[in-house]
Amino acid sequence: MQKVIMTKGPDGNHVETAVDPPVSLEVTGNWRVTQKIDDHNVTYMRVNFPVSQVGRYKTVTVIVIILLVIALLLSTVLGVCACRMKK
């Protein structure tokens, strides 16, 4: 239930207005005042999700590169063995 809603004041700015009795969200809508654009940081957060994943992404990237190198070496060795068996 909404006990306070935002309305436009006489000077054009948004003002909190008390609602009595409280109204449901379906009546007032789900919105908020638009924030000014500046250089503030915006962080997306989920439940049980660490904010910084930089270390994890670097680790995954290194593991993928190592697996790719192993796959290329293995395919080269198998290719050489296949060519030698045909002779």
C-alpha positions in Angstrom: 0.0 0.0 0.0 1.2 3.5 -0.9 1.2 5.9 2.0 3.0 8.7 0.1 2.9 9.6 -3.5 5.0 12.0 -5.6 3.1 15.0 -7.1 4.3 18.0 -9.1 4.6 21.1 -6.8 3.9 24.7 -7.8 7.5 25.3 -8.7 7.6 22.3 -11.0 9.6 20.1 -8.7 8.4 16.8 -7.3 6.9 16.8 -3.8 6.0 13.9 -1.5 2.2 14.0 -0.7 0.7 11.9 2.0 -2.3 9.7 1.0 -5.0 8.9 3.6 -6.2 6.2 3.3 -3.3 4.4 1.7 -3.9 3.3 -1.9 -2.6 0.2 -3.7 0.2 0.2 -6.2 -2.2 -0.6 -9.0 -3.8 2.8 -8.5 -0.7 4.9 -8.3 1.6 3.0 -10.6 5.2 1.9 -10.0 7.5 4.8 -10.9 10.1 7.1 -9.4 11.5 10.6 -10.1 14.0 10.6 -12.9 17.5 11.2 -11.6 19.8 13.7 -13.3 22.5 12.4 -15.6 26.0 12.6 -14.1 29.1 10.5 -13.6 27.7 8.4 -10.7 28.4 4.6 -10.6 25.5 2.3 -11.2 25.9 -1.3 -9.9 23.6 -4.2 -10.7 23.1 -6.5 -7.8 21.4 -9.8 -7.3 20.8 -11.8 -4.2 23.8 -13.9 -3.3 25.8 -12.4 -6.2 29.1 -10.7 -5.3 29.5 -7.2 -6.6 33.0 -7.6 -8.1 33.4 -10.5 -10.5 36.6 -9.2 -12.2 38.8 -11.9 -10.6 36.4 -14.6 -11.5 36.3 -13.5 -15.2 40.1 -13.4 -15.4 40.3 -16.9 -14.0 37.7 -18.3 -16.4 39.5 -16.6 -19.3 42.8 -18.2 -18.3 41.2 -21.6 -18.0 39.5 -21.4 -21.4 42.8 -20.3 -23.0 44.7 -23.3 -21.4 42.0 -25.7 -22.5 42.1 -24.3 -26.1 45.9 -24.7 -26.2 45.6 -28.3 -24.9 42.9 -29.1 -27.5 45.1 -27.6 -30.3 48.2 -29.6 -29.2 46.1 -32.8 -28.9 44.6 -32.4 -32.4 48.1 -31.7 -33.8 49.5 -34.9 -32.2 46.5 -37.0 -33.4 46.8 -35.5 -36.9 50.5 -36.4 -37.0 49.8 -39.9 -35.7 47.1 -40.4 -38.3 49.4 -39.4 -41.1 52.1 -41.8 -39.9 49.7 -44.7 -39.7 48.7 -44.3 -43.4 52.3 -44.7 -44.6 
